[in-house]
Amino acid sequence: MKLKIYQIDAFTNTIFKGNSAAVIILDEWLEVEMMQSIAINNNLSETAFAKKCDESTYEIRWFSPITEIDFCGHATLATAFVLFKENILLKEVIFIAKAVGSLKVSQLDDGYIEMIFPNRKPQKVDNIPQELKKGLSIEPKDVLVNQQTYFVVYPNEEDVYNVQVNLDEIKKLGPLDVTVTAKSKEYDFISRYFWPANGGIEDPVTGSMHTGAAPLWAERLNKNELLAFQASKRGGILKCKVSDDQVLILGQAVLYLEGYINKE
């Protein structure tokens, strides 16, 4: 039995940039162990599996090389890109995910893909965990948290680029991850995302994290439309639009490869 597989670079319009995700479209779910094995073998931040319900509705699941993930933005973008590529008449798709509900994704005329995600604005942390203090070379003083990650807000964007991370300490914070972020000169804000407990060392571009980072900066900058840059080695640009209960994240994507998995 062969499974069609795509590898997409998300949140970029250039291959070898953004964040790579594998995408597999299914008629029926595979066993969880098989999906996890495929994700391990792919060794990408995420492998997305989408099961067709009808022409514009799909259930979706995301697997890192370590575990199944509740919510992944860049692999959702990659999956939508594949579906729009394979059916040029399709302009909108609904993804159904167990942890976050229905996610509406649309193909825009300018080549961007718009994803409607829940607003997961973080809240202030009064008692900063010792593991977080030990885990970052630049002391965290302004810290917030949501259901996914701690947000460490630095006063200068140079801090985001220069901070060193002790992954052994950061891993102790799991299942929560760690984001470092700051106001930027070129963009509205920049961020980096570390997730040793759930996926890897540093994620290249993280759509789901921006459902918290965008509301955080929307409030601090007093603006609801923001341009964000994830300052990893590969880098990625995200357009964000914030409302009371939603965060719209817009990005581009490009096809890197397509092929088949030989599954016995």
C-alpha positions as CSV (number, residue, x, y, z in Angstrom):
1,M,0.0,0.0,0.0
2,K,1.3,3.5,-0.9
3,L,0.5,6.7,0.8
4,K,0.9,10.0,-1.0
5,I,3.0,12.5,0.9
6,Y,3.8,16.1,0.4
7,Q,6.5,18.2,2.1
8,I,5.6,21.9,2.3
9,D,7.6,24.9,3.5
10,A,5.1,27.1,5.3
11,F,5.1,30.8,6.2
12,T,7.4,31.5,3.3
13,N,7.3,31.9,-0.5
14,T,10.8,30.4,-0.9
15,I,11.9,26.8,-0.4
16,F,14.4,26.2,2.4
17,K,12.8,28.9,4.4
18,G,9.8,29.0,6.8
19,N,8.9,25.7,8.6
20,S,8.6,22.4,6.8
21,A,5.6,20.1,7.3
22,A,4.7,16.8,5.8
23,V,1.1,16.3,4.7
24,I,-0.8,13.1,4.2
25,I,-4.5,13.1,3.1
26,L,-6.5,10.0,4.1
27,D,-9.8,8.4,3.5
28,E,-9.6,6.6,6.8
29,W,-7.4,7.1,9.8
30,L,-4.3,5.0,10.2
31,E,-3.4,3.4,13.5
32,V,-1.9,6.0,15.9
33,E,1.3,4.0,16.1
34,M,1.7,4.1,12.3
35,M,1.1,7.9,12.2
36,Q,3.7,8.4,15.0
37,S,6.1,6.2,13.2
38,I,5.7,8.2,10.0
39,A,6.3,11.4,11.9
40,I,9.4,10.0,13.5
41,N,10.7,8.9,10.1
42,N,9.9,12.3,8.5
43,N,11.8,14.0,11.4
44,L,10.1,17.3,10.7
45,S,8.5,19.7,13.2
46,E,5.2,18.3,12.2
47,T,3.5,15.7,10.1
48,A,-0.2,16.5,9.4
49,F,-2.8,13.8,8.7
50,A,-6.1,14.9,7.3
51,K,-9.1,12.6,6.9
52,K,-11.7,13.7,4.3
53,C,-15.3,14.2,5.5
54,D,-16.5,15.9,2.4
55,E,-15.1,18.1,-0.3
56,S,-14.4,21.0,2.0
57,T,-14.3,19.4,5.5
58,Y,-11.4,17.4,7.0
59,E,-10.5,16.1,10.3
60,I,-6.9,16.9,11.1
61,R,-4.3,15.6,13.5
62,W,-0.7,16.7,14.0
63,F,2.3,14.6,15.1
64,S,5.8,15.8,16.0
65,P,8.6,13.2,16.1
66,I,7.9,12.9,19.8
67,T,4.2,13.0,20.3
68,E,0.8,13.9,18.9
69,I,0.3,17.7,19.2
70,D,-3.0,19.4,20.2
71,F,-2.6,22.4,17.7
72,C,-0.2,23.3,14.9
73,G,-0.5,26.3,12.7
74,H,2.2,25.8,10.1
75,A,1.1,22.2,9.4
76,T,-2.5,23.4,9.0
77,L,-1.3,26.0,6.5
78,A,0.7,23.3,4.7
79,T,-2.4,21.0,4.6
80,A,-4.6,23.7,3.2
81,F,-2.0,24.6,0.6
82,V,-2.0,20.9,-0.6
83,L,-5.8,20.8,-0.8
84,F,-6.0,24.1,-2.7
85,K,-3.2,22.9,-5.0
86,E,-5.0,19.7,-5.8
87,N,-8.4,21.3,-6.3
88,I,-8.1,24.7,-7.8
89,L,-11.8,25.3,-7.4
90,L,-11.6,24.9,-3.7
91,K,-11.3,28.2,-1.9
92,E,-12.3,27.4,1.7
93,V,-11.8,24.4,3.9
94,I,-12.9,23.6,7.5
95,F,-10.5,21.5,9.6
96,I,-11.9,19.8,12.6
97,A,-9.4,19.2,15.5
98,K,-10.2,17.5,18.8
99,A,-8.5,20.0,21.0
100,V,-9.3,23.3,19.2
101,G,-12.6,22.6,17.4
102,S,-13.3,23.9,13.8
103,L,-10.7,25.9,12.0
104,K,-11.7,27.8,8.9
105,V,-9.0,28.3,6.3
106,S,-9.4,30.3,3.0
107,Q,-7.3,30.8,-0.1
108,L,-7.0,34.5,-0.9
109,D,-6.6,36.1,-4.3
110,D,-3.1,37.5,-3.4
111,G,-1.7,34.0,-2.8
112,Y,-1.9,34.2,1.0
113,I,-3.8,31.6,3.0
114,E,-5.9,32.9,5.9
115,M,-6.5,30.8,8.9
116,I,-9.1,31.6,11.6
117,F,-7.8,30.5,14.9
118,P,-9.0,30.9,18.5
119,N,-7.6,33.9,20.5
120,R,-5.4,32.4,23.2
121,K,-4.2,35.6,24.8
122,P,-1.7,34.9,27.6
123,Q,-2.0,36.0,31.2
124,K,0.6,37.6,33.5
125,V,2.8,35.2,35.6
126,D,3.5,36.5,39.1
127,N,5.8,33.7,40.2
128,I,8.2,32.9,37.5
129,P,9.3,29.3,37.6
130,Q,12.9,28.6,38.6
131,E,13.3,26.3,35.6
132,L,12.5,29.3,33.3
133,K,15.0,31.5,35.1
134,K,17.7,28.8,34.9
135,G,16.7,28.0,31.3
136,L,17.5,31.4,29.8
137,S,20.8,33.3,29.7
138,I,19.0,36.6,29.8
139,E,16.9,36.9,33.0
140,P,13.1,36.7,32.4
141,K,11.3,39.5,34.2
142,D,8.2,40.1,32.1
143,V,6.5,36.7,31.7
144,L,3.0,35.6,30.6
145,V,1.5,32.2,29.9
146,N,-1.3,30.5,28.0
147,Q,-2.3,26.8,27.5
148,Q,0.7,26.3,25.2
149,T,3.7,28.3,26.2
150,Y,5.4,30.8,28.5
151,F,6.0,34.1,26.8
152,V,9.1,35.9,28.0
153,V,8.9,39.6,26.8
154,Y,12.3,41.2,26.5
155,P,12.9,45.0,26.3
156,N,15.1,44.7,23.2
157,E,14.8,42.6,20.0
158,E,18.6,41.9,20.3
159,D,17.8,39.9,23.4
160,V,15.6,37.6,21.4
161,Y,18.4,36.9,18.9
162,N,21.1,36.6,21.6
163,V,19.5,34.6,24.3
164,Q,21.0,31.2,25.0
165,V,18.7,28.3,26.2
166,N,19.4,25.5,28.6
167,L,17.2,22.8,27.1
168,D,17.4,20.5,30.1
169,E,15.8,23.2,32.3
170,I,13.3,24.3,29.7
171,K,12.2,20.7,29.2
172,K,11.2,20.5,32.8
173,L,8.4,23.0,32.1
174,G,6.6,20.5,29.8
175,P,3.9,20.2,28.6
176,L,4.4,24.0,28.3
177,D,7.0,25.4,25.9
178,V,8.9,28.7,26.0
179,T,8.6,31.7,23.7
180,V,10.9,34.7,23.8
181,T,9.6,37.8,22.1
182,A,10.2,41.6,21.7
183,K,9.0,44.6,19.9
184,S,10.9,45.0,16.6
185,K,12.1,47.9,14.4
186,E,11.4,46.1,11.0
187,Y,8.3,44.2,12.1
188,D,5.8,44.8,14.9
189,F,7.3,42.0,16.9
190,I,9.7,39.1,16.7
191,S,9.8,35.8,18.5
192,R,11.6,32.5,19.0
193,Y,10.0,29.3,20.2
194,F,11.6,26.4,22.1
195,W,9.8,23.1,22.6
196,P,12.1,20.3,23.8
197,A,9.4,18.6,25.8
198,N,7.1,18.3,22.8
199,G,8.9,18.4,19.5
200,G,12.5,19.6,19.3
201,I,15.0,22.2,20.2
202,E,13.8,25.4,18.4
203,D,10.8,25.4,16.0
204,P,11.4,27.4,12.8
205,V,8.0,29.0,12.6
206,T,5.0,28.4,14.9
207,G,1.6,29.4,13.8
208,S,-0.2,28.2,17.0
209,M,2.2,30.2,19.2
210,H,1.1,33.4,17.5
211,T,-2.5,32.9,18.7
212,G,-1.0,34.1,22.0
213,A,1.8,36.4,20.8
214,A,-0.4,38.4,18.5
215,P,-3.0,39.3,21.2
216,L,-0.2,40.1,23.6
217,W,1.4,42.6,21.2
218,A,-2.0,43.9,19.9
219,E,-2.7,45.1,23.4
220,R,0.8,46.5,24.0
221,L,1.1,48.2,20.7
222,N,-2.6,49.3,20.5
223,K,-3.1,47.9,17.0
224,N,-5.0,44.8,15.8
225,E,-3.1,44.1,12.5
226,L,0.5,43.1,13.1
227,L,3.4,41.8,11.0
228,A,5.4,39.2,12.9
229,F,8.7,37.5,12.2
230,Q,9.9,34.3,13.8
231,A,13.6,34.8,14.2
232,S,14.8,31.2,13.8
233,K,17.6,30.3,11.3
234,R,15.1,29.6,8.6
235,G,12.8,32.5,9.6
236,G,9.2,33.1,8.7
237,I,6.7,36.0,8.3
238,L,3.2,36.0,9.6
239,K,0.4,38.5,9.1
240,C,-1.8,38.6,12.2
241,K,-5.3,40.2,12.7
242,V,-6.6,40.1,16.3
243,S,-10.2,40.3,17.5
244,D,-11.8,39.6,20.9
245,D,-12.2,35.8,20.3
246,Q,-10.2,35.1,17.1
247,V,-6.7,35.5,15.6
248,L,-6.5,35.5,11.9
249,I,-3.1,34.3,10.7
250,L,-2.1,34.7,7.1
251,G,0.9,33.1,5.4
252,Q,2.3,31.7,2.2
253,A,3.6,28.3,1.4
254,V,5.6,26.4,-1.3
255,L,5.8,22.8,-2.4
256,Y,9.2,21.3,-1.6
257,L,8.5,17.7,-2.7
258,E,5.8,15.0,-3.2
259,G,6.1,11.3,-3.3
260,Y,4.9,8.0,-1.8
261,I,5.4,6.1,1.4
262,N,5.7,2.4,0.8
263,K,3.5,1.1,3.8
264,E,3.3,-2.6,4.1
